[in-house]
Amino acid sequence: MPSFSRRIWPALVLLLFPSAVAAEEPSLLDGWHDVWLFRFLVNMLGYSTIIIPGYLLISYFKRTNYAETGSGFCFPLIKTCVFGNEAKTSLFDDASAASRNEADSGSTLKQALKLIFCAAGLQVSYLTWGVLQERVMTRSYGAATTDQEGEKFKDSQFLVFMNRILALTVSGLWCVMFKQPRHGAPMYKYSFASLSNILSSWCQYEALKFISFPTQVLAKASKVIPVMLMGKIVSHKSYEYWEYFTAVLISVGVSMFLLSSTTDKHPSTVTTFSGVIILIGYIAFDSFTSNWQDNLFKYKMSSVQMMFGVNLFSCLFTVGSLLEQGAFFESLGFMTRHSEFAFHAVLLSVCSACGQLFIFYTINQFGAAVFTIIMTLRQAFAILLSCFLYGHTVTLVGGFGVAVVFLALFLRVYARSRMKSGRRGAQPLAQKV
C-alpha cells in the first residue's frame, strides 16, 4: 500500500500547478520522488511531526514551572528531559585533562604505540567508510544484464539511520560499562545538534549523486571558514589574524581545485549546481552541529554521553520519518534483495561507530591538535584512494590547489599548538609574579 506522503504530494502538485502538469503529467508524477529537493522537504515534514509536539510539550512544562510543582512516576524523566539536573560548568574537561597529564607521564615508547594505534584506527575506520559511501551512492547493485540493469540505492536517510542506531548502541553500552560524570544537560538540547547532524549526513550522501568524492572531501577540508562564521553567530567567538589568513588560503586552494576539474563527468549545469547547493547545505549544517556541541559541553558531560544523546534523537527523527514515508520497509526490502548492499550498509555503520570512539579516545589522550593532523592526513589519503579506485582525474593546477588547502590546515594546527604552549609557559611566570 503506498504511503500517505506518496499519495498526498502528487495531489498537491496537481492542485497547485494544474496547467504545468497538463502537458507532462505522467513524467512529473512518476519522477517527483527522484528530485532531491522534494525528498529533502518530505524528510523535513517527517521531522516536524516529532519536533512540533515536542516543542509544545516543553513549552507547557516550562510555562507551568513543572520542575518545582511536578510529581508522580514520570517526574524524574520529564525533569531530566526538559530541565536537566545541573547548572552549566566550565569543568567538563577535568577528566580529559587529567588523563592527558597521566598519558604525558608515561614512557615514550608506550605513547608512540598509543599514537600509532589511534592513527591506524582513525585511518582504517574513515577511509573504509569513505570508500563504501561512494560505492553505495554511485554504483548499482545486482548483476546488470542486457535485459535488466542493476539497481541503485536511493534513500540516503536510511543509511543515516543505520549509522546512528549502531552508534547509539555502542555509546549506550559504553556508558553502562564505564563510569560517567553525572549528567546535567536537558536532554531536549541534544535534538538541535541531532537534527543538524542528520541533515548534514543526508546532504553528504546525497551530494555524491551529483559531484565527485574528491570534490566533496576537499569541501570538507574547507569547513573551517563556515565553522568560523557559525562560531561568531552561535557562540560569539573571536578569532586571531592567522586564522583568517589560513581561511583565505583554504578558499584559494578549493577554488583552484574546483575551477581546474574536468567537466566531462558532469556535463549538466543543473546537475553540477544541485551538487554545489547540497554541499553548501552539508557544510552549513555540520558547522552548526560542532558549535552547538561546544555549547553543550559547558555542562558537565563526557564525549560518550554527548555521542549517546545526539544519536538518540537522530534515531528517533530518522526512524519516524522513514516509517511515515514508507521508505523504511522499502530499504529493508532492498537489503534482502541485495546481500552485498546489506554487507556494505552494516560495514558503514561499524566504521562510523568505531570512528567516533577513536575520535574520543584520541582527543582524550593527545588533544585536539594531534587529532586534527591525523584527520587532515586522512582527507588527503581519501582523495588519493578514491582517484585510484574510481578513476577520478586531478589536473596539475587542481593538485596544487589540494596542496594549498592541506598546507593551510597544517599551518592552523601549528599556530594553535604554539599558542597553547605559549600560554602554558606564561602561567608559571604569572604565578611567580
N, C-alpha and C positions, 0 to 999 in steps of 0.2 A: 504494500500500500504506500503511495507516495506521501512524503511528509507534508506537514502544514505549510512550511516555508516554500516548498517547491510547487505547491498549488496556488498560494496567495500571490507570489511575486509576479508570475506571468499575467495574472488577472489585473494586478495594479498597473502593469505596463500597458495592457490593453485599454484600461480605463483612462489613464493619464495621457497616453500618446496614441489615440486610435488612428489618426491619419498617417503617422510614421510607420505604424505596424501594418497598415493595409497592404502595402506593396510587398513587404518581405516578412510576412507573419510567420511562416514556417521556420525560416532560418533564425529569426530573432528568438522565438520561443524555444527552439531546440538548443541554441547555443548560449543562452543567458548565463548558465552556470559556469561557462568557461571564461567569463570576464572576471579578472582578478579584483577589480573594484567592487563588483557585485558581491563576490564571495566575502570580501572584507566587511561590507555593510551588513550582510547576513550574520557574520560572526559577531559583529558589534551588537546586533539586535538580540542575539542569544545571550551575550554577556549582560545586557541591560535587564534581562528578566531576573537576573540574580542581584545585580548592583542596585537597582531601584528599590526593591523590597528591603534589601539590607540597609540602604541609606535611610529609609523611612523608619525602620526599627531602631537604628542607632540614634536618630534624631529624637524619637519618642523617649528612649531610655535616658538620654541626656536632659531633655526638657523636664522630665518628671523627677530628676535627681535620684535615679534608681539606685545608685551606689550607696546613698545614705538611707533611703526608705525601703529598699527592696528586701525580700526574704524568700524562703522556700527552697525547694530542691534545686532549681535552676539558677539560683542567685550566684553561686561561685563561678559558674560557666559564663553567665552574662556579664558579670563584673570583669572577668579576665578578658573577654572578647571586646567589650566596649570601653572600659575604663583602665584596665591594666592594674598592676599591683604595686608599682614603684614610680617615683619621680625620675626624671632624666638625670643621668650622671655622666661624668667625663672619665670614669674609672673603668670603662668596659674593656680596655685593653690591658689591664693589670696582669691578667693571666698570660696573655701573649708576650708581654714584655718580660715577665719572669721566666717563661720558658725559653725565650731567646737568650736571656742572660745565662741560664743554665747551659744552653747549647754552646754559647761562646766560650764557656769554661772547659768544654770537652776537648779531647785530643784533635789535632789537625786531621789525622787520618780518618777518624770517625766522622768529623764534619764533612770531609771531602766525599766519603761514601754516602752520607745522607744527601749531599747536594747532587751527586750523580743519580741517586735513586729518585729524587724529586724531579730532576730534569728529564730523566728517562720516562718516568710515569706520565708527566705532562705531555711530552712529545708523542709518545705512543698513543695516549688517550685521544688527544685532539687532532693529531694527524690522521689517525684512523677515522675519527668522527668526520673530519672534513672531506676525506675521500669518499666515504659512504654517503655523506649528504649529497654530494654531486652525483653519485651513482643513482641514488634513489629518485632524485628530482629531474634528471635529464635523460635517463635511459629507460628502455622498455623492458618489461618482464614477460616471460613466456616465449616459446620458440616461434620466431617470425617465419612464416611460410609464404608461398605465392598466393594462397587462398586467405590467409589470416595473418594480420600484423600483430606484433607484440603489444601488450597493454601497459600504459603508463599510469603510475600512481599520481593522483592529483590533489589529494586533501592534505595540505601542509599542517592543518590544525591537529590531525590525528597523530602525526609524528611528534608534535609539541607535547601532546598528552602522554604519549609513550615515554618520552624523555622525563617528564615531570613525575609520573607515577612511580618510576623506579627510584628517582632521586628522593622522593618523599619517603619511600620505604627505607632506603639506606640511611637517610638523616634521622628518621624516627627510631630505627634500631640503634643508631649511634647515641642518641640522646638517652635511650633506656639503659644502654650498656655502660656508658661513661657519665660521670658526674658533671652536671652543667650548672652555670650560675642561675640563681633564682630569677625567673623570667619576669620582666616588668612592663614591657610594651603592650598596649592594647592590640589585640590580635587583628582587628579590622585594618590597622595601618599597614599590615603586610599586603593587603589587597591592592594598594596603589602600585607598589613595586611589582606585584604579581601580574597585574593587568598589562603594564608597560612591558614586562618581560615576555609575556605571551605574544603580544603584538610584535615585538622586535624579533622573536624567534620565527613567527609566521612570515614576516617580511623577509627574513633571512632565507628561509626555504623557498618562498615564492619568487624571490629575485633571480634564483638560479634558472628559472624558466626563460628569462629574458636577457641575462648578462652572463659572462663567463665567470668561473670560480676565481681566477686570479684577480679580476676586477673587483669582485666582492671582498676578497681578502685584503686588497690594498685600501679599499674604502674603510674596512675595519681598523686598519692601521692609522687612518686619518681621523678616527673618532675623537682624538684629543681636542680638536677645535670645537665641535659642538658640545663636548663634555665641559669645556671651559665656559662656554656661553650658558649652558644649562646650570652650571655651578653658580654663576652670578645671579641667575633668576631664582633658583630653588634655595640655595644655601648662602647667598650673598657673599661669595668668596672673592678674594682679591688675588691677583697673580703677579709674578715677577716679570721683568723685561725679557729674560731669556726664555720664558715660557711662550711669550708672544712671538719671539724670533723663531723658535723651533716650530711653532704652529704655522708660520708663514712658509718655512722650508717644506713642511709636510704638504701644504697646499700646492706649492710649486711642483713637488715630486708627483703628486697624484695627477695634476693637470697634464704633466708631460706624459705619464703613462696612458691616460685616457685618450689624449689627442693623437698619440702615435699608434694606438691599437688599430689593427686592420678591421675593416667593417664588413668583410665578406661573410663572416659567421652570422652577422645580424644586419641584413640589408634593410630591414624595415625601420624607418624613423620612428613610427609609432611604437614598435616593439622595444626599441632602444630607450625611448622616452619613458615607457612604462617601467622598465628595469631601473632607470635612474630615480624615478619617483618612489618606487618601492624601497630602494636603497636609502633614500633620504629618510623615509619613514622608519626604517630599521635603526639608522643612526640616532634619530631624534628620540625614539622610544628607549633605546639602550642607554643613551646619555641620561635620560630622566631616571632610569632604574638605578644606576650606580649612585647618583646624587641623593636619591630618596633613601637608599640603603645606608648611605653615610649618615643621614639624619637619624635613621632608626638606631644606628649603633650608639647614639647618645644614651640610649637605655642600656642597662647592664645586661648583655647577652653574649653568647658565643656565636661564632660563624656558623656552626652546625644548626643552632637554633634559628638563625636567620634563614638558612637553607630550608629547614623544615617549614617555617611559617610561609615563605614565599611559594614553595612548591605545593603546600596545602591548598592555598587559594587558586593556584594555577590548575590543579587537578579539578577543583570544583567548577571553575569557569569553563574549561575545555570540555569536560565530560557533559556538562549541562548543555552547552552549545551544540556539541556533536549529536546528542540524543534528540534535541529539538529539530535539527536539520535532517535527521535520519541518516547522517553520514557515519555514525559510529559502527553500525552493523554492516554498512556497505564496505567500510575499511576492513573490518574483520573478515568479510567475505573475500576481499582482495587478498588478504593474508592466507586464507585457506586455499585459494586458487593458485597462489604463487608462494611456494615454500621458501624460495630464495629471498623474496621480499620480507617474509616473516623473520628470517635469519638476520637480514640487514637492519630491520627495524629494532629488533631486540639488541643487536650489537651496537647500534646507535645509542640506545638508552643506557647500555652498560658503560660505553665510553663517556657519555655525558655525566653520569653519576660518579664514575671513578675520577674523571677530570675535576669535578667540583671538590671532591675530597683531597686530591693532590693540591689544588689551589689553596685550600685552607691550611693544609699541613706545611706547604712551602712558605707561605706568608708567616705562619706561626714560628717556623724555625729560622728563617733567614731574612724576613722582612719583605716589603713590597718592591724594593729596588731590584733585588735579585730575581724575584718573580717576574717583573716586567722584562728583564733581559731574556729570561727563558722563553717567555711568550712571544717576544719580538722575534727571536730565532725561529720559533715555531711557525710564525706567519711567513717568514722567508722560505722555510722548508716546504710549507703548504703550497706556495706558488710554484716552486720547482717541481714538486711531486705531481701536482695537477697538470702542469705542462707536459710532463713525461708520460703520465698515464692516459690523458685525454687529448693530447695533441694540440694544446693551445700554443700560439706563437707570440713571442715578445720581441719587439724590434730593439735596435740598439739604443734609440732615444728612450723607449719605454723602460728598458733595463736600467738606464741611467736614472730615470725618474724613481724607480723602485729603490735604487741605492740611496738617492737623496732622502726618501722617506725614512728608511731604516737608520741612516746616519742621524737624522733629526731626532728620532726616537731614542737612540743611544746617547745623544747629547743631553736630552732631557733627563735620562736616568743618571748620567754622570753629574750633571749640575745639581740635581736633587740630593744625591748622596753626598756631594761636597758641602751643601748647605746643612745637611743633618749632622755631618761630622764636625762642622764649624760650630754649630750650636752646642754639641756635646762638649767640645773643647772649651767653650766660653763659660759653661756652667760652673766648673771648679774655680775659675778665676773670680767669678762673681761671688762665690761663697767665701773666698779668702778676703775679698774687699769688705 
